[in-house]
């Protein structure tokens, strides 16, 4: 898994690519910790762009739920961008698509039409 972060339009955007499995889920957790720390400083939301993820294991799903709940407690929204593919299938199969805020694109997650 590779990750890069940028600040844009009132959001900390964390773009991740590759696979999220039991080996890379801790890296995702670290990157999300950093993104939420940046968001708190600037009053931003966190947009996790997973459109480049080819595989999402249960360990990755757990990281997403954990950060969603922590963000809700802190008043910092986690918005997740995902496209049709294995990551979206995993979110739907576990019904996490009903809990998490999912978007089809970064501009949509930012509220830009």
PyMOL commands that set and color helices and strands:
alter all, ss='L'
color gray80, all
select helices_A, chain A and resi 25-42+58-74+86-93+96-98+106-110
alter helices_A, ss='H'
color red, helices_A
select strands_A, chain A and resi 2-8+11-20+45-56+78-81+101-103
alter strands_A, ss='S'
color yellow, strands_A
deselect
rebuild
show_as cartoon
